[in-house]
């Protein structure tokens, strides 16, 4: 009960994967990253959880895969009085980054989608 398993997320050359904030994906890769991110957020919402501090700084980007990191602060969307606020903030943070890179995404639409999974 005291063990912690960690994974080193690397690029093909063995170097550490950068944070999404340090990358400039375009076109198809940007869309694939968005799809992976929203799938992960839906999975967490279905468990009643929000990351709580989701941003491009808490996502690692490999050549074709996103990895969510820094999950210990995940919050219960229903039981935590600020749970909905955390989920909404997560949505705003990630959509702002993807919108700034040209992807037409909406924080309110994402939040509505996630709430359907959470309840």
C-alpha positions in Angstrom: 0.0 0.0 0.0 3.0 2.4 0.0 4.3 1.8 -3.5 4.0 4.2 -6.4 4.4 3.2 -10.0 5.7 5.8 -12.4 6.3 5.7 -16.1 9.0 7.7 -18.0 7.2 9.1 -21.0 9.7 9.4 -23.9 10.0 10.3 -27.5 11.2 7.7 -30.1 14.8 8.9 -29.5 14.6 8.2 -25.8 14.5 11.8 -24.7 11.8 12.9 -22.3 8.4 13.9 -23.8 7.8 17.6 -23.7 4.8 19.3 -22.1 2.1 20.1 -24.6 2.7 23.8 -23.9 6.2 23.4 -25.4 5.0 22.0 -28.7 3.5 23.4 -31.8 1.3 20.6 -33.3 -0.6 21.6 -36.4 -3.4 20.1 -38.5 -4.0 16.4 -38.1 -1.8 16.0 -35.1 -3.6 18.9 -33.3 -6.9 17.2 -34.0 -5.6 13.8 -32.8 -4.3 15.4 -29.6 -7.7 17.0 -29.0 -9.5 13.7 -29.6 -7.3 11.9 -27.1 -7.6 14.7 -24.6 -11.4 14.8 -24.7 -11.6 11.0 -24.6 -9.5 11.0 -21.4 -11.6 13.8 -19.9 -14.8 11.9 -20.7 -13.3 8.8 -19.0 -12.5 10.8 -15.9 -15.9 12.4 -15.9 -17.6 9.0 -16.2 -15.8 8.2 -12.9 -17.0 11.4 -11.4 -13.6 13.1 -11.5 -12.1 16.3 -12.9 -8.3 16.7 -13.2 -8.5 19.9 -11.2 -5.5 21.6 -12.7 -5.6 20.5 -16.4 -3.6 22.7 -18.7 -1.0 22.3 -21.5 1.6 22.1 -18.7 0.0 18.9 -17.3 0.0 17.1 -20.6 3.0 15.4 -22.1 3.2 15.1 -25.9 4.9 12.2 -27.6 5.0 12.0 -31.4 1.4 10.8 -31.5 0.1 10.5 -28.0 -0.9 12.7 -25.1 -0.4 11.7 -21.5 -2.1 13.4 -18.6 0.2 14.0 -15.6 -0.1 15.5 -12.2 -3.3 13.6 -11.2 -3.0 13.6 -7.4 -5.2 16.7 -7.2 -8.1 15.1 -9.1 -11.4 16.1 -7.5 -14.8 14.5 -7.2 -17.1 16.6 -9.4 -20.2 15.9 -7.3 -19.0 15.5 -3.7 -16.4 18.4 -3.8 -18.2 21.8 -3.4 -15.8 23.2 -6.0 -15.8 20.1 -8.3 -17.9 21.7 -11.0 -15.7 24.9 -10.9 -12.6 22.7 -11.3 -14.1 20.9 -14.3 -15.2 24.1 -15.9 -11.7 25.6 -15.4 -10.1 22.5 -16.9 -12.3 23.0 -20.0 -11.5 26.6 -20.3 -7.7 26.0 -20.0 -7.4 23.3 -22.6 -9.8 24.8 -25.1 -8.0 28.2 -25.0 -4.8 26.5 -25.9 -6.2 24.5 -28.7 -8.2 27.5 -30.0 -5.0 29.6 -30.1 -3.5 27.0 -32.4 -6.5 27.2 -34.8 -8.8 24.4 -33.7 -12.4 25.4 -33.4 -13.3 24.1 -29.9 -15.6 25.5 -27.3 -15.2 25.3 -23.5 -19.0 25.4 -22.8 -19.7 22.7 -25.3 -16.9 20.5 -23.8 -18.2 21.1 -20.3 -21.7 20.2 -21.3 -20.4 17.0 -23.0 -18.4 16.0 -19.8 -21.4 16.7 -17.5 -23.4 14.1 -19.5 -20.7 11.6 -18.6 -20.5 12.7 -15.0 -24.2 12.4 -14.2 
